[in-house]
Amino acid sequence: MRALALDIGEVRIGIAASDASGRIASPVKVLPAAEVLGMSRTFRRILEDYEPEVLVCGRPQTMGGEDGPQAERIMAQARQVADACDLPLEFADERLSSSEAKRILRAQGLKEKQMRGKIDMIAASLFLQAWLDSHGAGATSDASDPFSGAR
C-alpha cells in the first residue's frame, strides 16, 4: 500500500511517500502550508505522481503520550486535506522526529541554514517509516540510505 505522509507545521508541510510496496519511506518535498491546505497545483501533482492509498499525518504528542498543544489544529488540517484528497487518514506519533531529522542532516554535514526546508520532509519520512513498520509491511531501518532524496 502506497502512503503519503504530511508533517504539518504552521508555515511549512513536509511530505514523504512510501514506495509502491509500502515498505520504505522517502522524503519528497516541503511546501508552504497554504499550498497543501489549498490543494495547489504543486500538491495535486505530488498526489498524481505518488497515487497514495492512505494519508499519514504526524500527531504532535507530549513525551507522556498525550496530545500536544497543537494537536487539535493539526488533526483538523489533516482531516481537511484527507477529505479534499478523498483518502483515508491515519495518524502517526511524530515525537522527536524533527530532532532526529536535524541529527541526520548534521551528520551529513549540513549547517542550520542549509537544513531549512529539509527537516520537515525528513521528519515526515521518519514517522512514515515507523508507521509502515508498525503495519507489518515496513522494511527494517537499515535500508541503504532512505534520506538520499534530501541532499
DSSP file with accessible surface (Angstrom, degrees, kcal/mol):
  #  RESIDUE AA STRUCTURE BP1 BP2  ACC     N-H-->O    O-->H-N    N-H-->O    O-->H-N    TCO  KAPPA ALPHA  PHI   PSI    X-CA   Y-CA   Z-CA
    1    1 A M              0   0  114      0, 0.0     2,-0.4     0, 0.0    18,-0.1   0.000 360.0 360.0 360.0 127.8    0.0    0.0    0.0
    2    2 A R        -     0   0   55     49,-0.2    51,-3.4    19,-0.1    52,-0.9  -0.706 360.0-168.9 -85.9 130.6    1.4    3.4   -1.0
    3    3 A A  E     -a   54   0A   0     -2,-0.4    15,-2.5    16,-0.3     2,-0.4  -0.897  14.6-154.0-120.9 147.3    1.2    6.0    1.7
    4    4 A L  E     -aB  55  17A   0     50,-2.2    52,-3.1    -2,-0.3     2,-0.4  -0.980  16.4-156.0-117.8 132.1    1.8    9.7    1.7
    5    5 A A  E     -aB  56  16A   0     11,-3.2    11,-2.0    -2,-0.4     2,-0.4  -0.878   5.3-162.1-113.1 143.5    2.9   11.4    4.9
    6    6 A L  E     -aB  57  15A   0     50,-2.1    52,-2.0    -2,-0.4     2,-0.8  -0.990  10.7-161.9-124.1 128.2    2.5   15.0    5.9
    7    7 A D  E     - B   0  14A   9      7,-2.8     7,-2.0    -2,-0.4     2,-0.5  -0.894  28.0-153.5-103.1  96.1    4.4   16.8    8.7
    8    8 A I  E     + B   0  13A   4     -2,-0.8     2,-0.2    50,-0.2     5,-0.2  -0.630  22.4 167.2 -84.3 120.5    2.1   19.7    9.2
    9    9 A G        -     0   0   21      3,-1.5    -2,-0.0    -2,-0.5     0, 0.0  -0.704  48.6-105.0-118.5 175.5    3.5   22.9   10.6
   10   10 A E  S    S+     0   0  136     -2,-0.2     3,-0.1     1,-0.1    -1,-0.1   0.869 117.6  17.7 -69.2 -35.4    2.2   26.4   10.8
   11   11 A V  S    S+     0   0  102      1,-0.2    22,-2.8    22,-0.1    23,-0.4   0.826 130.1  25.4-103.5 -44.7    4.4   27.7    7.9
   12   12 A R  E     - C   0  32A 100     20,-0.3    -3,-1.5    21,-0.1     2,-0.5  -0.884  57.1-149.4-125.8 157.6    5.6   24.5    6.0
   13   13 A I  E     -BC   8  31A   0     18,-2.9    18,-2.2    -2,-0.3     2,-0.3  -0.990  15.2-146.0-128.0 121.7    4.4   21.0    5.5
   14   14 A G  E     -BC   7  30A   0     -7,-2.0    -7,-2.8    -2,-0.5     2,-0.4  -0.681  15.8-156.9 -84.1 139.2    7.0   18.2    4.9
   15   15 A I  E     +BC   6  29A   0     14,-2.8    13,-2.9    -2,-0.3    14,-1.4  -0.960  16.3 169.8-123.1 135.1    5.9   15.5    2.6
   16   16 A A  E     -BC   5  27A   0    -11,-2.0   -11,-3.2    -2,-0.4     2,-0.3  -0.932  11.4-160.9-135.6 160.1    7.2   11.9    2.4
   17   17 A A  E     -BC   4  26A   3      9,-2.5     9,-2.6    -2,-0.3   -13,-0.2  -0.984  14.6-126.8-141.3 153.7    6.0    8.9    0.5
   18   18 A S  E     - C   0  25A   3    -15,-2.5     7,-0.2    -2,-0.3   -16,-0.0  -0.547  35.7-101.5 -90.2 163.6    6.4    5.2    0.6
   19   19 A D    >   -     0   0   55      5,-1.6     3,-1.8    -2,-0.2   -16,-0.3  -0.249  47.4 -90.7 -72.0 173.5    7.5    3.0   -2.3
   20   20 A A  T 3  S+     0   0   68      1,-0.3    -1,-0.1     2,-0.1   -18,-0.1   0.806 128.0  54.8 -61.0 -28.0    4.8    1.1   -4.2
   21   21 A S  T 3  S-     0   0   57      3,-0.1    -1,-0.3   -20,-0.0   -19,-0.1   0.588 109.0-123.2 -81.5  -9.4    5.2   -1.9   -1.9
   22   22 A G  S <  S+     0   0    1     -3,-1.8    -2,-0.1     2,-0.2   115,-0.1   0.809  82.7 108.0  72.3  30.5    4.6    0.2    1.2
   23   23 A R        +     0   0  121      1,-0.2   116,-2.9   115,-0.2     2,-0.4   0.751  68.1  41.0-108.5 -34.7    8.0   -0.9    2.7
   24   24 A I        -     0   0   52    114,-0.2    -5,-1.6   108,-0.1     2,-0.3  -0.974  64.4-149.0-128.0 129.6   10.3    2.1    2.5
   25   25 A A  E     -C   18   0A   2     -2,-0.4    -7,-0.2    -7,-0.2   100,-0.1  -0.723  17.1-176.4 -93.7 142.0    9.6    5.8    3.2
   26   26 A S  E     -C   17   0A  51     -9,-2.6    -9,-2.5    -2,-0.3   121,-0.1  -0.996  30.7-107.3-136.8 144.7   11.4    8.5    1.4
   27   27 A P  E     +C   16   0A  11      0, 0.0   -11,-0.3     0, 0.0    95,-0.1  -0.400  35.8 175.6 -66.2 145.3   11.4   12.3    1.8
   28   28 A V  E     -     0   0A  35    -13,-2.9     2,-0.3     1,-0.3   -12,-0.2   0.734  46.7 -44.3-115.2 -59.7    9.6   14.1   -1.1
   29   29 A K  E     -C   15   0A  94    -14,-1.4   -14,-2.8    92,-0.1     2,-0.4  -0.987  36.9-121.6-169.0 163.0    9.3   17.8   -0.7
   30   30 A V  E     -C   14   0A  30     -2,-0.3   -16,-0.2   -16,-0.2    89,-0.0  -0.989  32.5-179.2-119.8 130.1    8.5   20.7    1.6
   31   31 A L  E     -C   13   0A   9    -18,-2.2   -18,-2.9    -2,-0.4     5,-0.1  -0.925  38.3 -91.2-123.6 154.7    5.7   23.0    0.5
   32   32 A P  E >>  -C   12   0A  62      0, 0.0     4,-1.4     0, 0.0     3,-1.0  -0.376  39.9-120.8 -58.8 141.5    4.2   26.1    2.1
   33   33 A A  H 3> S+     0   0    8    -22,-2.8     4,-3.0     1,-0.3     5,-0.3   0.883 111.8  59.3 -54.2 -40.0    1.3   25.1    4.4
   34   34 A A  H 3> S+     0   0   78    -23,-0.4     4,-1.9     1,-0.2    -1,-0.3   0.843 102.1  54.2 -61.2 -31.8   -1.1   27.3    2.4
   35   35 A E  H <4>S+     0   0   67     -3,-1.0     5,-3.2     2,-0.2    -1,-0.2   0.899 113.4  40.3 -70.3 -40.2   -0.3   25.3   -0.8
   36   36 A V  H ><5S+     0   0    0     -4,-1.4     3,-1.6     3,-0.2    -2,-0.2   0.953 118.1  46.2 -72.3 -48.9   -1.1   21.9    0.7
   37   37 A L  H 3<5S+     0   0   33     -4,-3.0    -2,-0.2     1,-0.3    -3,-0.2   0.829 115.5  47.8 -64.3 -29.4   -4.2   23.1    2.6
   38   38 A G  T 3<5S-     0   0   57     -4,-1.9    -1,-0.3    -5,-0.3    -2,-0.2   0.334 110.9-122.1 -92.1   6.3   -5.4   25.0   -0.5
   39   39 A M  T < 5 -     0   0   34     -3,-1.6    -3,-0.2     1,-0.1    -2,-0.1   0.919  41.5-166.7  54.5  49.5   -4.7   21.9   -2.8
   40   40 A S     >< -     0   0   26     -5,-3.2     4,-2.8    -6,-0.1     5,-0.2  -0.100  34.5-103.5 -61.4 165.8   -2.4   23.9   -5.0
   41   41 A R  H  > S+     0   0  168      1,-0.2     4,-2.4     2,-0.2     5,-0.2   0.886 121.8  56.1 -58.7 -40.3   -1.3   22.5   -8.4
   42   42 A T  H  > S+     0   0   49      2,-0.2     4,-1.6     1,-0.2    -1,-0.2   0.929 110.6  43.1 -60.6 -45.1    2.1   21.6   -6.9
   43   43 A F  H  > S+     0   0    0     -8,-0.2     4,-2.2     1,-0.2    -2,-0.2   0.919 112.3  52.9 -69.3 -40.4    0.5   19.4   -4.2
   44   44 A R  H  X S+     0   0  112     -4,-2.8     4,-2.4     1,-0.2    -1,-0.2   0.885 106.2  54.8 -61.2 -36.0   -2.0   17.9   -6.6
   45   45 A R  H  X S+     0   0  119     -4,-2.4     4,-2.8    -5,-0.2    -1,-0.2   0.895 105.8  51.6 -64.5 -39.2    0.9   16.9   -8.9
   46   46 A I  H  X S+     0   0   10     -4,-1.6     4,-2.5     2,-0.2     5,-0.3   0.935 109.3  50.5 -62.2 -43.7    2.5   15.1   -5.9
   47   47 A L  H  X S+     0   0   27     -4,-2.2     4,-2.2     1,-0.2    -2,-0.2   0.917 112.7  46.6 -59.8 -41.8   -0.7   13.2   -5.4
   48   48 A E  H  < S+     0   0  126     -4,-2.4    -2,-0.2     1,-0.2    -1,-0.2   0.907 113.3  48.7 -67.1 -41.3   -0.8   12.3   -9.1
   49   49 A D  H  < S+     0   0  108     -4,-2.8    -2,-0.2     1,-0.2    -1,-0.2   0.882 123.1  30.2 -66.8 -40.6    2.8   11.2   -9.1
   50   50 A Y  H  < S-     0   0   74     -4,-2.5    -2,-0.2    -5,-0.2    -1,-0.2   0.668  84.1-154.8 -97.4 -19.5    2.6    9.0   -6.0
   51   51 A E     <  -     0   0  147     -4,-2.2   -49,-0.2    -5,-0.3    -3,-0.1   0.909  21.7-158.0  44.8  59.5   -1.0    7.9   -6.1
   52   52 A P        -     0   0   16      0, 0.0   -49,-0.2     0, 0.0    -1,-0.1  -0.297  23.3-160.7 -69.1 152.3   -1.3    7.3   -2.4
   53   53 A E  S    S+     0   0  110    -51,-3.4     2,-0.3     1,-0.3   -50,-0.2   0.497  79.6  24.8-104.0 -12.4   -3.9    4.9   -0.9
   54   54 A V  E     -a    3   0A   5    -52,-0.9   -50,-2.2    33,-0.1     2,-0.5  -0.989  68.4-137.7-151.4 147.2   -3.6    6.4    2.6
   55   55 A L  E     -ad   4  89A   0     33,-2.7    35,-2.6    -2,-0.3     2,-0.5  -0.934  18.2-165.8-107.1 126.4   -2.6    9.7    4.1
   56   56 A V  E     -ad   5  90A   0    -52,-3.1   -50,-2.1    -2,-0.5     2,-0.4  -0.968   8.1-172.5-115.6 119.7   -0.5    9.5    7.3
   57   57 A C  E     -ad   6  91A   0     33,-2.5    35,-2.4    -2,-0.5   -50,-0.2  -0.898  27.2-110.1-115.7 143.6   -0.1   12.7    9.3
   58   58 A G  E     - d   0  92A   0    -52,-2.0   -50,-0.2    -2,-0.4    35,-0.2  -0.469  24.9-151.4 -69.4 138.0    2.1   13.4   12.2
   59   59 A R  E     - d   0  93A  70     33,-3.0    35,-1.5    -2,-0.2     2,-0.5  -0.954  14.9-134.5-113.7 111.1    0.3   13.8   15.5
   60   60 A P        +     0   0   15      0, 0.0     8,-2.9     0, 0.0     2,-0.3  -0.532  34.8 172.5 -70.7 119.5    2.2   16.0   17.9
   61   61 A Q  B     -E   67   0B  49     -2,-0.5     6,-0.2     6,-0.3     2,-0.1  -0.904  32.3-111.8-125.0 157.0    2.2   14.4   21.3
   62   62 A T    >   -     0   0   58      4,-3.4     3,-2.3    -2,-0.3    33,-0.1  -0.301  42.0 -99.4 -75.5 169.0    3.9   15.2   24.6
   63   63 A M  T 3  S+     0   0  134      1,-0.3    -1,-0.1     2,-0.1     5,-0.0   0.780 125.7  62.3 -62.8 -20.4    6.6   12.8   25.9
   64   64 A G  T 3  S-     0   0   68      2,-0.1    -1,-0.3     1,-0.0     3,-0.1   0.461 121.2-108.2 -82.6  -1.9    3.9   11.4   28.1
   65   65 A G  S <  S+     0   0   30     -3,-2.3     2,-0.2     1,-0.3    -2,-0.1   0.559  78.6 125.2  88.7   8.5    1.9   10.3   25.0
   66   66 A E  S    S-     0   0  142      1,-0.1    -4,-3.4     0, 0.0    -1,-0.3  -0.633  73.6 -82.6 -97.3 159.2   -0.9   12.8   25.3
   67   67 A D  B     -E   61   0B  72     -6,-0.2    -6,-0.3    -2,-0.2    -1,-0.1  -0.366  48.9-130.9 -60.5 133.8   -1.9   15.2   22.6
   68   68 A G    >   -     0   0   12     -8,-2.9     3,-1.4    -6,-0.1     4,-0.4  -0.176  32.1 -88.3 -77.6 178.3    0.4   18.3   22.5
   69   69 A P  T 3  S+     0   0  137      0, 0.0     4,-0.3     0, 0.0     3,-0.2   0.763 126.8  44.2 -64.1 -24.9   -0.9   21.9   22.4
   70   70 A Q  T 3> S+     0   0   84      1,-0.2     4,-2.4     2,-0.1     5,-0.3   0.464  84.9  98.5 -97.3  -0.6   -1.0   22.0   18.5
   71   71 A A  H <> S+     0   0    1     -3,-1.4     4,-3.0     1,-0.2     5,-0.3   0.887  79.1  52.3 -58.7 -43.4   -2.6   18.6   18.1
   72   72 A E  H  > S+     0   0  171     -4,-0.4     4,-2.1    -3,-0.2    -1,-0.2   0.939 112.9  44.1 -61.9 -46.0   -6.2   19.8   17.6
   73   73 A R  H  > S+     0   0   72     -4,-0.3     4,-2.4     2,-0.2    -1,-0.2   0.946 116.2  46.9 -62.9 -46.5   -5.3   22.3   14.9
   74   74 A I  H  X S+     0   0    1     -4,-2.4     4,-2.7     1,-0.2    -2,-0.2   0.917 111.5  50.4 -65.3 -41.6   -3.0   19.8   13.1
   75   75 A M  H  X S+     0   0   20     -4,-3.0     4,-2.3    -5,-0.3    -1,-0.2   0.904 110.8  49.8 -65.2 -37.5   -5.6   17.0   13.3
   76   76 A A  H  X S+     0   0   53     -4,-2.1     4,-2.1    -5,-0.3    -2,-0.2   0.921 112.2  47.4 -65.7 -42.8   -8.3   19.3   11.8
   77   77 A Q  H  X S+     0   0   39     -4,-2.4     4,-2.3     2,-0.2    -2,-0.2   0.897 110.3  52.8 -65.4 -38.5   -6.0   20.4    9.0
   78   78 A A  H  X S+     0   0    0     -4,-2.7     4,-2.9     1,-0.2    -2,-0.2   0.924 109.0  49.1 -62.8 -42.7   -5.1   16.7    8.3
   79   79 A R  H  X S+     0   0  116     -4,-2.3     4,-2.7     1,-0.2     5,-0.2   0.898 109.1  53.7 -62.9 -39.1   -8.8   15.8    8.1
   80   80 A Q  H  X S+     0   0   94     -4,-2.1     4,-2.2     2,-0.2    -2,-0.2   0.935 112.4  43.1 -60.4 -46.9   -9.3   18.8    5.7
   81   81 A V  H  X S+     0   0    1     -4,-2.3     4,-2.2     2,-0.2    -2,-0.2   0.934 113.8  50.7 -66.4 -45.6   -6.5   17.5    3.4
   82   82 A A  H  X>S+     0   0    2     -4,-2.9     5,-2.3     1,-0.2     4,-0.9   0.914 111.8  48.0 -60.1 -42.6   -7.7   13.9    3.6
   83   83 A D  H ><5S+     0   0  129     -4,-2.7     3,-0.6     1,-0.2    -1,-0.2   0.924 111.8  49.3 -63.0 -44.2  -11.2   14.9    2.7
   84   84 A A  H 3<5S+     0   0   60     -4,-2.2    -1,-0.2     1,-0.2    -2,-0.2   0.840 117.0  41.8 -65.0 -31.8  -10.1   17.0   -0.2
   85   85 A C  H 3<5S-     0   0   25     -4,-2.2    -1,-0.2    -5,-0.2    -2,-0.2   0.518 106.1-128.7 -90.0  -9.1   -7.9   14.1   -1.5
   86   86 A D  T <<5 +     0   0  147     -4,-0.9    -3,-0.2    -3,-0.6    -4,-0.1   0.934  62.2 137.7  57.0  48.6  -10.6   11.5   -0.8
   87   87 A L      < -     0   0   29     -5,-2.3    -1,-0.2    -6,-0.1   -33,-0.1  -0.943  61.0-106.9-122.7 147.0   -8.1    9.4    1.1
   88   88 A P        -     0   0   78      0, 0.0   -33,-2.7     0, 0.0     2,-0.4  -0.422  39.7-135.7 -65.6 149.5   -8.3    7.5    4.4
   89   89 A L  E     +d   55   0A  46    -35,-0.2     2,-0.3    -2,-0.1   -33,-0.2  -0.927  24.8 176.0-117.1 133.1   -6.4    9.3    7.2
   90   90 A E  E     -d   56   0A  80    -35,-2.6   -33,-2.5    -2,-0.4     2,-0.4  -0.934  19.2-139.8-126.6 153.7   -4.1    7.7    9.8
   91   91 A F  E     -d   57   0A  48     -2,-0.3     2,-0.4   -35,-0.2   -33,-0.2  -0.896  13.1-163.9-115.0 146.2   -2.1    9.5   12.4
   92   92 A A  E     -d   58   0A  10    -35,-2.4   -33,-3.0    -2,-0.4     2,-0.3  -0.968  31.6-103.1-127.8 144.6    1.4    8.6   13.5
   93   93 A D  E     -d   59   0A  70     -2,-0.4    37,-0.1   -35,-0.2    38,-0.1  -0.492  33.5-176.1 -64.2 122.1    3.4    9.6   16.6
   94   94 A E    >   +     0   0   30    -35,-1.5     3,-2.2    -2,-0.3     4,-0.5   0.294  27.4 144.1-107.0  12.3    5.8   12.3   15.5
   95   95 A R  T 3  S-     0   0   81    -36,-0.3   -33,-0.1     1,-0.3    -2,-0.0  -0.239  78.7  -2.9 -54.3 131.4    7.6   12.8   18.8
   96   96 A L  T 3> S+     0   0  106      1,-0.1     4,-2.5     3,-0.0    -1,-0.3   0.434  95.1 120.8  67.9   3.7   11.3   13.5   18.3
   97   97 A S  H <> S+     0   0    9     -3,-2.2     4,-2.4     1,-0.2     5,-0.1   0.915  76.1  47.2 -65.9 -38.4   11.0   13.2   14.5
   98   98 A S  H  > S+     0   0   46     -4,-0.5     4,-2.4     2,-0.2    -1,-0.2   0.909 112.0  50.2 -69.0 -38.2   12.3   16.8   13.9
   99   99 A S  H  > S+     0   0   76      2,-0.2     4,-2.1     1,-0.2    -2,-0.2   0.921 112.7  46.7 -63.5 -42.5   15.1   16.3   16.4
  100  100 A E  H  X S+     0   0   70     -4,-2.5     4,-2.4     2,-0.2    -2,-0.2   0.895 109.9  53.9 -66.8 -38.5   16.1   13.1   14.7
  101  101 A A  H  X S+     0   0    0     -4,-2.4     4,-2.5    -5,-0.2    -2,-0.2   0.929 108.9  48.8 -61.9 -42.7   15.9   14.8   11.3
  102  102 A K  H  X S+     0   0   75     -4,-2.4     4,-2.7     1,-0.2     5,-0.2   0.906 109.7  52.3 -62.8 -41.0   18.2   17.5   12.4
  103  103 A R  H  X S+     0   0  126     -4,-2.1     4,-2.2     1,-0.2    -2,-0.2   0.929 110.2  48.2 -61.5 -43.1   20.7   14.9   13.7
  104  104 A I  H  X S+     0   0   17     -4,-2.4     4,-1.1     2,-0.2    -2,-0.2   0.925 112.9  47.5 -63.5 -44.9   20.7   13.1   10.4
  105  105 A L  H  <>S+     0   0    0     -4,-2.5     5,-2.2     1,-0.2     3,-0.3   0.893 110.8  51.2 -67.0 -37.8   21.2   16.4    8.5
  106  106 A R  H ><5S+     0   0  125     -4,-2.7     3,-2.0     1,-0.2    -1,-0.2   0.910 106.5  55.1 -63.5 -40.0   24.0   17.4   10.8
  107  107 A A  H 3<5S+     0   0   79     -4,-2.2    -1,-0.2     1,-0.3    -2,-0.2   0.788 103.7  55.5 -64.1 -25.0   25.7   14.0   10.3
  108  108 A Q  T 3<5S-     0   0   52     -4,-1.1    -1,-0.3    -3,-0.3    -2,-0.2   0.418 125.0-106.3 -85.9   0.1   25.6   14.8    6.5
  109  109 A G  T < 5 +     0   0   51     -3,-2.0    -3,-0.2     1,-0.3     2,-0.2   0.566  68.0 149.4  90.5  11.4   27.5   18.0    7.2
  110  110 A L      < -     0   0   28     -5,-2.2    -1,-0.3     4,-0.1     2,-0.2  -0.522  38.7-136.4 -80.9 144.7   24.7   20.5    6.7
  111  111 A K     >  -     0   0  146     -2,-0.2     4,-1.5     1,-0.1     3,-0.4  -0.528  33.2 -97.1 -89.6 165.7   24.6   23.8    8.7
  112  112 A E  H  > S+     0   0  100      1,-0.2     4,-1.0     2,-0.2     3,-0.4   0.882 124.9  50.7 -51.0 -45.7   21.4   25.1   10.3
  113  113 A K  H  4 S+     0   0  157      1,-0.2     3,-0.5     2,-0.2    -1,-0.2   0.888 109.8  49.9 -63.2 -38.5   20.7   27.4    7.3
  114  114 A Q  H  4 S+     0   0  104     -3,-0.4    -1,-0.2     1,-0.2    -2,-0.2   0.740 103.5  61.8 -71.6 -23.0   21.1   24.6    4.9
  115  115 A M  H >X S+     0   0    1     -4,-1.5     3,-2.8    -3,-0.4     4,-1.5   0.774  76.0 109.2 -74.5 -27.6   18.7   22.4    6.9
  116  116 A R  T 3< S+     0   0  161     -4,-1.0    -3,-0.0    -3,-0.5    -4,-0.0  -0.220  86.6  17.3 -53.1 133.9   15.8   24.8    6.5
  117  117 A G  T 34 S+     0   0   27      1,-0.1    -1,-0.3   -88,-0.0     4,-0.2   0.303 119.7  67.9  86.8 -11.0   13.2   23.2    4.2
  118  118 A K  T <> S+     0   0   56     -3,-2.8     4,-2.1     2,-0.1     5,-0.2   0.723  81.6  69.1-107.6 -31.7   14.7   19.7    4.6
  119  119 A I  H  X S+     0   0   22     -4,-1.5     4,-3.0     1,-0.2     5,-0.2   0.912  97.9  52.2 -56.0 -45.5   13.9   19.0    8.3
  120  120 A D  H  > S+     0   0   23      1,-0.2     4,-2.2     2,-0.2  -106,-0.2   0.889 110.8  44.9 -65.0 -40.2   10.1   18.7    7.7
  121  121 A M  H  > S+     0   0   17     -4,-0.2     4,-2.0     2,-0.2    -1,-0.2   0.868 114.9  48.7 -74.5 -31.0   10.3   16.2    4.9
  122  122 A I  H  X S+     0   0    0     -4,-2.1     4,-2.2     2,-0.2    -2,-0.2   0.928 110.6  51.1 -71.4 -40.5   12.9   14.1    6.7
  123  123 A A  H  X S+     0   0    0     -4,-3.0     4,-2.4    -5,-0.2     5,-0.3   0.927 109.6  51.3 -59.7 -42.5   10.7   14.1    9.8
  124  124 A A  H  X S+     0   0    0     -4,-2.2     4,-2.2     1,-0.2    -1,-0.2   0.912 109.6  49.6 -61.0 -40.7    7.7   13.0    7.7
  125  125 A S  H  X S+     0   0    2     -4,-2.0     4,-2.4     1,-0.2    -1,-0.2   0.871 109.1  53.5 -68.7 -32.4    9.8   10.2    6.3
  126  126 A L  H  X S+     0   0   37     -4,-2.2     4,-2.0     2,-0.2    -2,-0.2   0.950 113.4  39.5 -67.2 -48.4   10.9    9.1    9.8
  127  127 A F  H  X S+     0   0    6     -4,-2.4     4,-2.2     1,-0.2    -2,-0.2   0.852 114.8  54.6 -74.4 -26.1    7.4    8.9   11.2
  128  128 A L  H  X S+     0   0    0     -4,-2.2     4,-3.1    -5,-0.3     5,-0.2   0.937 107.4  50.4 -66.9 -42.5    6.1    7.3    8.0
  129  129 A Q  H  X S+     0   0   26     -4,-2.4     4,-2.9     1,-0.2    -2,-0.2   0.925 110.7  49.0 -61.0 -42.4    8.7    4.6    8.2
  130  130 A A  H  X S+     0   0   58     -4,-2.0     4,-2.3     2,-0.2    -1,-0.2   0.914 112.0  49.3 -62.4 -40.3    7.7    3.9   11.8
  131  131 A W  H  X S+     0   0   20     -4,-2.2     4,-1.1     2,-0.2    -2,-0.2   0.934 111.9  47.9 -64.5 -44.5    4.1    3.7   10.7
  132  132 A L  H ><>S+     0   0    5     -4,-3.1     6,-1.6     1,-0.2     5,-0.9   0.933 111.8  50.2 -60.9 -45.2    4.9    1.4    7.8
  133  133 A D  H ><5S+     0   0   62     -4,-2.9     3,-1.5     1,-0.2    -1,-0.2   0.900 109.1  51.3 -60.5 -40.4    7.0   -0.8   10.2
  134  134 A S  H 3<5S+     0   0   89     -4,-2.3    -1,-0.2     1,-0.3    -2,-0.2   0.696 104.6  58.3 -73.4 -15.4    4.1   -1.0   12.7
  135  135 A H  T <<5S-     0   0   99     -4,-1.1    -1,-0.3    -3,-0.7    -2,-0.2   0.180 114.9-114.2 -99.0  13.1    1.7   -2.0    9.9
  136  136 A G  T < 5S+     0   0   69     -3,-1.5    -3,-0.1     1,-0.1    -2,-0.1   0.183 100.4  80.2  85.3 -18.3    3.8   -5.1    9.1
  137  137 A A      < +     0   0   41     -5,-0.9    -4,-0.2  -115,-0.1    -1,-0.1   0.558  65.7 115.3 -98.9  -6.6    4.9   -4.2    5.6
  138  138 A G        -     0   0   18     -6,-1.6  -114,-0.2    -7,-0.1  -115,-0.2  -0.188  62.6-123.7 -69.1 153.3    7.8   -1.8    6.6
  139  139 A A        -     0   0   10   -116,-2.9    -1,-0.1     1,-0.1  -114,-0.1  -0.429  38.6 -87.6 -83.2 167.5   11.4   -2.5    5.8
  140  140 A T    >   -     0   0   94     -2,-0.1     3,-0.8     1,-0.1    -1,-0.1  -0.367  38.8-111.8 -71.4 159.9   14.0   -2.6    8.5
  141  141 A S  T 3  S+     0   0  105      1,-0.3    -1,-0.1    -3,-0.1   -11,-0.0   0.473 104.7  82.0 -76.9   3.2   15.6    0.7    9.4
  142  142 A D  T 3   +     0   0  126      3,-0.1    -1,-0.3     4,-0.0    -2,-0.1   0.097  58.7 148.0 -96.4  28.9   18.9   -0.4    8.0
  143  143 A A    <   -     0   0   29     -3,-0.8    -2,-0.0     1,-0.1  -119,-0.0  -0.274  64.6-103.2 -56.5 149.7   17.9    0.5    4.4
  144  144 A S  S    S-     0   0  130      1,-0.2    -1,-0.1     2,-0.1    -3,-0.0   0.871  92.4 -26.6 -51.0 -52.7   20.9    1.7    2.5
  145  145 A D    >   +     0   0   49      1,-0.0     3,-1.6     2,-0.0    -1,-0.2  -0.411  60.2 175.8-163.7  80.3   20.2    5.4    2.6
  146  146 A P  T 3  S+     0   0   27      0, 0.0     3,-0.3     0, 0.0    -2,-0.1   0.617  82.4  57.3 -67.2  -7.3   16.5    6.3    2.9
  147  147 A F  T >   +     0   0   30      1,-0.2     3,-1.9  -121,-0.1     4,-0.2   0.240  67.7 109.3-108.4  15.2   17.4   10.0    3.1
  148  148 A S  G X  S+     0   0   71     -3,-1.6     3,-1.2     1,-0.3    -1,-0.2   0.818  72.3  62.9 -63.0 -27.8   19.3   10.3   -0.2
  149  149 A G  G 3  S+     0   0   56     -3,-0.3    -1,-0.3     1,-0.2    -2,-0.1   0.622  93.4  65.7 -71.7  -8.7   16.5   12.4   -1.6
  150  150 A A  G <         0   0    1     -3,-1.9    -1,-0.2   -29,-0.0    -2,-0.2   0.516 360.0 360.0 -91.4  -4.4   17.1   15.1    1.0
  151  151 A R    <         0   0  170     -3,-1.2    -3,-0.0    -4,-0.2   -46,-0.0  -0.364 360.0 360.0 -81.0 360.0   20.5   16.0   -0.2
